[in-house]
Amino acid sequence: MEIPAETGRARSVRAFRPALMWLLLPLAVGYVQRASSPTPAASAAQRVVTARVVATANTFLATLSDVERAKCTFGFTSSQRTGWSNLPTGIFQRNGLRFGDMTSQQREAALALVAAALSREGYRKVTDIMNGDEVLKNAGGGRTGGRPGGAGPGGAGGRG
């Protein structure tokens, strides 16, 4: 009994299909990984940004005294890394250097660091929040948390 050529070819294709999948699957995975990994140009750009942030951070730290520096630098394994909150100071104890306790030069260097580390939109959000706190303070509600002109620790009224 002779097998028609078409049927033989169909069997060959069916037999070859699993082998083809084992060949193409690693190639497809490799392609996806390569496409999602940074290109050398992106890696170079990331190094430039990182170097700029590090330089700006060092510039900020250079404006601080030893006591101030101890208040705002924490080790990577410190509980401060995960123990941060934006809750009002009466609810959450903040450890660090208050923005309102900094000199104008230190505040400028701190904001330059925020600008270097964030996108334009991120920096705008930060300054909008700070300005919103200032509006609340001037309207008689809320506390500035240390904006210039705040009355003592915690802003208006010296609370917190």
N, C-alpha and C positions, 0 to 999 in steps of 0.2 A: 504494500500500500504506500503510495507516494503522498507526501505532505505538500500541499500547495505552498508556493513561495511566500505568499502573503502571510499565511499562518506562521511559518517559520520565522519571518521577520518580526511579526508581532511578539512571538515568544522571546526572541532575542532582545527586543526592546524592554519587555517586562522583566527579563532577567537582569538587564543592564541598569534599570531604573534605580534599585537600591544602591548600587555602586556609584551611580551618578549623584545621588543625594549625599552620600558620604564624602564625595569629592567637592560638591558645590556648597554644602553647609559650612565647612570650615572657611571656604573662600568668602562666603557671604558674611559670616561673623567677623572675619578679619577686615572686610571692607567697612562694616559698620563701626568697628572699633577704631579703625584708622580715620574714618570720617568724623568721629566724635572727639578724637584726641586733638590737642592743640597743634597747629602747624608751627613750624620753626619761627615764622614771623609772629604768630600769636604769642609764643613762648618768649620771644625777644621783647614784645610789647609788654607782657606781664612783668618781665624782669625790670623794665624801665619804670613801670608804675610802682612796683614794690620798692625799688631803690628810692623813688621820689617820696613815698610814704615814710620809709625809714629815715631819710634825711630830714623830713619835716618833723617827725617825732623827736629826733635828736635835737633839732633846733628848739622845739617846745621844751624838752627836758632841760636844755641848757639855760632856760630863763628861770628855772626853779631853784630854790634853796634846797639843801639836803633834807630839811624837815618837810617841805612841800613835796619834794620828789618821793619821799617815803609814803606820803598820803595818797599819791595817785599812781604808783606803780605796784603791781602785784605779780607774783610768780604765776606761770602758766597753770600750775596745779593748785593754785589758791582757790578757796571756796568763793572768792569774789568773782571768779570767771563765770560761775553759774548762779551766784547769789545776788544778782542785780535786779533792781525793780524800778519802775517809773511811778510807783505809788507815792502819794504824798508823804513827806518826811514824818508826819505824826504816826503813820501806819507802818512805815518801813524805815529802819535805821540805815542811813547811807554812810559809807566809809569812803572817804576820799577828799579831794580838794574841791571846795565849792568854787564855781565860776565867779561868783560875786566877791570872793576873797582874793582873786587874782588881780594883779596889776593890769593896766591896759595893754602893755606889751605881752604879758602872759596870755591874756584873753585873745589877742590877735594871733599869737602863735598857736593857741589851742584851736581856734576856728580855722586856721590855715591847715592844721593837721586833719580836721574833720573834712575840709574841702579836698585835701589830697587823697583821703581814703574812700570818699563816697563819690557817686555820680553827681552831676549837676542837680538832678531831681532829688537825690537823697540829701544833699546839702541844703537845698531849698526847703525840704520838709523839716529838717532840724531847725533851721532859722525861723521858719514859720511857726513852729511849736514854741520856740523861745519868745517870739514876738507875741504870740497868743497869750502866753503866761504874763507877759508884761502888760498887755491890754487888760487882762483880768485883774492884775494888781492895781492898775490905775483906776479901774472901775470900782474898786473896793472889794473885790472878791478874789479868792485864790491867793496863792503865794508864788513868788518868782523862783524860789529854789536857788537864788543866788545871782540873779541878774544884777548888773550895775544899778545902784540906787536902791537896792533892797535894804530894808531896815534890819540889819543883823542876820544871824543864822536863820534860814528858812524864809527869808523875805519879809514882807510887811508884818509889822507887829512883833518881830523878833521871836516868833514861835518856831519850834522844831529845829 
